[in-house]
Amino acid sequence: MSTKLLMLHRVQDETPMAFGLPDCYRLRGTSLTPSEFSQLLDGQRKILCIADVERALLNESPLPPGTVLTFDDGYQEHLARVVPMLVERSAEAIFYVSTGLHADSRRSAVVDAWYWLLDHAQQPIASIHLPDGREFRRRLDNLKDKNWWILGTAKQALLEATPTVQAEMLSELAESISCQLPDQLSSELYLSISDWQTLIDAGMQIGAHGVTHQRLSQLTDQALTAEIRGSLKVVQRYSYHARFAFADGAYDQRAIEELRQCAVLSAVTCESGAVSAESELLRLPRLFLTPKM
């Protein structure tokens, strides 16, 4: 039996969105239904805590067989739905939160905003123009085209863009589909700051996921330091040990060195695989778990 870290995001009901299609998280593969998550839990022979893996790697001792549950992004249902299911089974998980994105922050991760617009579109065709001259225009009222907006070239351009261009892309998308982001989107999506302590009180762990969920490898040295240190400073109010998850799995050697300087115990990536004796604590692999659709 191997040692695995599972990468999870959302646990929510299947609800038809614009044009009767599944929501973006479901199509992207980052959302399980409560029933699917329950089956996942019941199918694990042993659920470990992140400290079990850290201890084994630090001491160069045999890795404990089992599964560590990791959740990214600090969504509301992590406390409302996930934690009760874990507590019922005397299980633990670690929740990585972006400390600048919470219920009261009045801002959201760019991907969350992108998905919200696609899921609430009022017009069947979306279009966007980029500063480099590229133009994206495609339908939204069928699975093939909606999947393209979720997984294709436009989404990749969004992730690679500067914050200024990302804001312009969201604005153009919203205008083309006659849909505007709600002012309180963050309160619809994320846990509150006080909820982070509630996670700890329920026997869970929390880790840092940056301040604003930016790709560290695309940032200047100064911005990278602020994103890492700013999030760790907040999270360490709730957790003695510093732990980190790379947003979108994007990191470089600068990020690794910054984590070392901050005495971070472990960091998880989006690199696929089981943990082995050769795994590095600051580059732990995870398995991306997708729903059976």
C-alpha positions as CSV (number, residue, x, y, z in Angstrom):
1,M,0.0,0.0,0.0
2,S,1.4,3.4,-1.0
3,T,1.5,6.8,0.7
4,K,-0.7,9.3,-1.2
5,L,-1.7,12.9,-0.9
6,L,-5.0,13.6,-2.6
7,M,-5.6,17.0,-4.0
8,L,-9.2,18.1,-3.5
9,H,-11.1,21.4,-4.0
10,R,-14.9,21.5,-3.9
11,V,-17.6,19.2,-2.5
12,Q,-21.0,20.4,-3.7
13,D,-24.3,19.2,-5.2
14,E,-24.6,18.9,-9.0
15,T,-26.7,21.9,-10.0
16,P,-27.4,22.9,-13.7
17,M,-26.0,26.3,-14.5
18,A,-26.4,28.5,-17.6
19,F,-28.0,26.8,-20.5
20,G,-28.6,23.7,-18.3
21,L,-25.0,22.7,-18.4
22,P,-22.9,21.4,-15.4
23,D,-20.9,24.0,-13.5
24,C,-17.3,24.8,-14.4
25,Y,-15.8,23.1,-11.3
26,R,-17.5,19.8,-12.2
27,L,-16.4,20.0,-15.8
28,R,-12.9,20.9,-14.8
29,G,-12.9,17.9,-12.5
30,T,-12.3,19.8,-9.2
31,S,-15.8,19.2,-7.7
32,L,-17.1,16.0,-6.0
33,T,-20.7,15.6,-4.9
34,P,-21.2,14.8,-1.2
35,S,-22.0,11.3,-2.1
36,E,-18.8,10.9,-4.1
37,F,-16.8,12.3,-1.2
38,S,-18.4,10.0,1.3
39,Q,-17.6,7.0,-0.9
40,L,-14.0,8.3,-1.2
41,L,-13.7,8.4,2.6
42,D,-15.2,5.0,3.1
43,G,-12.9,3.5,0.5
44,Q,-9.7,4.5,2.3
45,R,-8.0,1.8,4.4
46,K,-6.2,4.5,6.5
47,I,-6.4,8.3,6.4
48,L,-3.2,9.9,7.6
49,C,-2.4,13.4,8.7
50,I,0.2,15.4,6.9
51,A,2.5,15.3,10.0
52,D,2.8,11.5,9.6
53,V,4.4,11.9,6.2
54,E,6.6,14.8,7.3
55,R,7.9,12.9,10.3
56,A,8.8,9.8,8.1
57,L,10.6,11.9,5.6
58,L,12.5,14.0,8.2
59,N,13.6,10.9,10.1
60,E,14.3,8.8,6.9
61,S,12.0,6.1,8.3
62,P,9.5,4.0,6.4
63,L,6.5,5.9,5.0
64,P,3.2,5.0,6.6
65,P,0.8,3.5,4.1
66,G,-2.4,5.5,3.7
67,T,-3.9,8.7,2.3
68,V,-3.6,12.3,3.3
69,L,-6.5,14.5,2.3
70,T,-5.5,18.0,1.2
71,F,-8.0,20.7,0.2
72,D,-7.2,23.9,-1.6
73,D,-8.7,27.4,-1.7
74,G,-10.8,27.6,1.5
75,Y,-14.3,27.2,0.1
76,Q,-17.3,27.6,2.4
77,E,-18.4,24.0,2.1
78,H,-15.1,22.8,3.5
79,L,-16.5,23.7,7.0
80,A,-20.2,23.2,6.3
81,R,-19.9,19.8,4.6
82,V,-16.5,18.4,4.5
83,V,-15.5,18.7,8.2
84,P,-18.6,17.1,9.6
85,M,-18.0,14.1,7.3
86,L,-14.4,13.9,8.5
87,V,-15.3,14.3,12.2
88,E,-17.9,11.5,11.9
89,R,-15.1,9.2,10.8
90,S,-12.4,10.5,13.2
91,A,-10.4,11.6,10.2
92,E,-8.2,14.7,9.6
93,A,-7.4,16.8,6.6
94,I,-5.3,19.9,5.9
95,F,-6.9,23.0,4.3
96,Y,-4.7,25.4,2.4
97,V,-6.2,28.9,2.4
98,S,-5.3,32.1,0.4
99,T,-5.2,34.5,3.3
100,G,-6.3,37.5,1.2
101,L,-9.3,35.7,-0.2
102,H,-11.9,35.1,2.4
103,A,-15.6,35.9,3.0
104,D,-15.0,39.5,3.9
105,S,-12.2,40.3,1.4
106,R,-14.4,41.6,-1.4
107,R,-12.1,39.9,-4.0
108,S,-11.8,36.5,-5.4
109,A,-9.3,34.3,-7.2
110,V,-9.3,35.0,-11.0
111,V,-10.3,31.5,-11.8
112,D,-13.2,31.6,-9.4
113,A,-14.4,34.8,-11.1
114,W,-14.0,33.3,-14.5
115,Y,-16.0,30.2,-13.6
116,W,-18.7,32.3,-12.0
117,L,-19.2,34.3,-15.1
118,L,-19.3,31.3,-17.4
119,D,-21.8,29.6,-15.1
120,H,-24.1,32.6,-15.0
121,A,-23.9,33.7,-18.7
122,Q,-27.0,35.4,-20.1
123,Q,-25.8,35.2,-23.7
124,P,-24.7,32.1,-25.6
125,I,-21.6,33.6,-27.2
126,A,-18.6,35.0,-25.3
127,S,-15.8,37.0,-26.8
128,I,-12.5,38.5,-25.5
129,H,-9.8,40.6,-27.1
130,L,-6.2,40.5,-25.7
131,P,-3.6,43.3,-25.9
132,D,-1.4,41.1,-28.0
133,G,-4.1,41.1,-30.7
134,R,-5.5,37.6,-30.1
135,E,-9.3,37.3,-30.1
136,F,-11.4,34.6,-28.5
137,R,-15.0,34.1,-29.6
138,R,-16.9,30.9,-28.9
139,R,-20.3,29.6,-27.8
140,L,-21.2,28.7,-24.2
141,D,-24.4,26.8,-24.7
142,N,-23.0,23.3,-25.3
143,L,-20.6,21.0,-23.5
144,K,-17.8,21.1,-26.1
145,D,-17.5,24.8,-26.2
146,K,-18.0,25.4,-22.5
147,N,-15.2,22.9,-21.8
148,W,-13.0,24.9,-24.2
149,W,-13.5,28.0,-22.1
150,I,-12.6,26.0,-19.0
151,L,-9.6,24.1,-20.4
152,G,-8.6,25.8,-23.6
153,T,-6.5,28.6,-24.9
154,A,-8.5,31.5,-23.4
155,K,-8.2,30.0,-19.9
156,Q,-4.5,29.5,-20.3
157,A,-4.1,33.1,-21.5
158,L,-6.0,34.2,-18.4
159,L,-3.6,32.3,-16.1
160,E,-0.5,33.6,-17.8
161,A,-1.7,37.3,-17.9
162,T,-0.8,40.1,-15.6
163,P,-3.4,41.1,-12.9
164,T,-4.2,44.1,-15.1
165,V,-4.9,42.1,-18.2
166,Q,-6.8,39.5,-16.1
167,A,-9.1,42.2,-14.9
168,E,-9.6,43.4,-18.5
169,M,-10.4,39.9,-19.6
170,L,-13.0,39.4,-16.9
171,S,-14.6,42.7,-17.8
172,E,-14.8,41.9,-21.5
173,L,-16.2,38.4,-20.8
174,A,-18.8,39.8,-18.5
175,E,-19.9,42.4,-21.0
176,S,-20.1,39.9,-23.9
177,I,-22.4,37.6,-21.9
178,S,-24.5,40.3,-20.2
179,C,-23.4,39.2,-16.7
180,Q,-21.6,41.1,-13.9
181,L,-19.7,39.7,-11.0
182,P,-21.5,40.3,-7.7
183,D,-19.9,42.6,-5.3
184,Q,-20.1,40.0,-2.6
185,L,-18.8,37.0,-4.6
186,S,-16.1,36.3,-1.9
187,S,-18.8,35.9,0.7
188,E,-20.5,33.3,-1.5
189,L,-17.4,31.4,-2.1
190,Y,-15.0,31.4,0.8
191,L,-14.6,30.7,4.5
192,S,-14.4,33.7,6.9
193,I,-11.3,34.4,8.9
194,S,-13.0,33.1,12.0
195,D,-13.9,29.9,10.2
196,W,-10.1,29.1,10.0
197,Q,-10.0,28.8,13.8
198,T,-13.1,26.7,13.7
199,L,-11.3,24.3,11.4
200,I,-8.5,24.0,13.9
201,D,-11.0,23.5,16.8
202,A,-12.5,20.6,14.8
203,G,-9.1,18.9,14.7
204,M,-8.1,19.9,11.2
205,Q,-4.9,21.6,10.0
206,I,-4.5,24.7,7.9
207,G,-1.7,25.8,5.6
208,A,-0.9,28.8,3.5
209,H,-1.8,29.0,-0.2
210,G,-0.4,32.5,-0.9
211,V,-2.2,35.8,-0.2
212,T,-4.1,36.2,-3.5
213,H,-3.6,32.8,-5.2
214,Q,-1.1,34.0,-7.7
215,R,1.3,31.9,-9.7
216,L,4.6,32.4,-7.9
217,S,6.8,31.6,-11.0
218,Q,5.3,34.6,-12.8
219,L,6.0,37.1,-10.0
220,T,8.9,39.5,-9.4
221,D,11.2,38.7,-6.5
222,Q,9.5,41.3,-4.3
223,A,6.0,40.1,-5.1
224,L,6.9,36.5,-4.6
225,T,8.3,37.2,-1.2
226,A,5.2,39.2,-0.2
227,E,2.9,36.4,-1.4
228,I,4.7,33.7,0.5
229,R,5.6,35.6,3.7
230,G,2.3,37.4,3.9
231,S,0.3,34.2,3.8
232,L,2.6,32.4,6.2
233,K,2.4,35.2,8.7
234,V,-1.4,34.9,8.9
235,V,-1.6,31.1,8.9
236,Q,1.0,30.8,11.7
237,R,-1.4,32.4,14.0
238,Y,-3.4,29.2,13.8
239,S,-0.7,26.6,13.3
240,Y,2.6,26.1,15.0
241,H,4.1,24.4,11.9
242,A,4.3,26.4,8.6
243,R,3.0,24.5,5.6
244,F,2.4,25.7,2.0
245,A,0.6,24.8,-1.2
246,F,1.7,26.3,-4.5
247,A,-1.2,28.1,-6.2
248,D,-1.9,26.3,-9.6
249,G,1.1,24.2,-8.8
250,A,3.4,27.0,-10.1
251,Y,6.7,27.5,-8.4
252,D,10.4,27.9,-9.2
253,Q,13.7,27.7,-7.3
254,R,13.2,31.2,-5.9
255,A,10.0,30.0,-4.2
256,I,11.7,26.9,-2.8
257,E,14.5,29.1,-1.3
258,E,12.0,31.5,0.1
259,L,10.1,28.7,1.8
260,R,13.4,27.4,3.3
261,Q,14.2,30.8,4.7
262,C,10.8,30.9,6.3
263,A,11.4,27.4,7.9
264,V,8.4,25.9,6.1
265,L,8.0,22.3,7.1
266,S,6.4,21.0,3.9
267,A,4.9,22.2,0.6
268,V,2.6,20.4,-1.8
269,T,2.6,20.7,-5.6
270,C,0.3,19.7,-8.4
271,E,2.9,17.2,-9.6
272,S,1.2,13.8,-9.9
273,G,2.4,10.8,-8.0
274,A,2.6,8.9,-4.7
275,V,5.0,10.0,-2.0
276,S,8.2,8.0,-1.9
277,A,11.4,8.0,0.2
278,E,13.0,10.2,-2.4
279,S,10.2,12.9,-2.2
280,E,11.3,16.3,-1.1
281,L,9.4,17.9,1.7
282,L,9.1,21.2,-0.1
283,R,8.0,19.5,-3.4
284,L,5.5,16.8,-2.3
285,P,3.5,15.3,-5.1
286,R,-0.3,14.9,-5.0
287,L,-2.9,12.9,-6.9
288,F,-5.5,15.1,-8.6
289,L,-8.8,13.4,-7.8
290,T,-11.6,13.9,-10.4
291,P,-15.2,12.8,-10.3
292,K,-16.5,9.9,-12.3
293,M,-18.7,11.7,-14.9
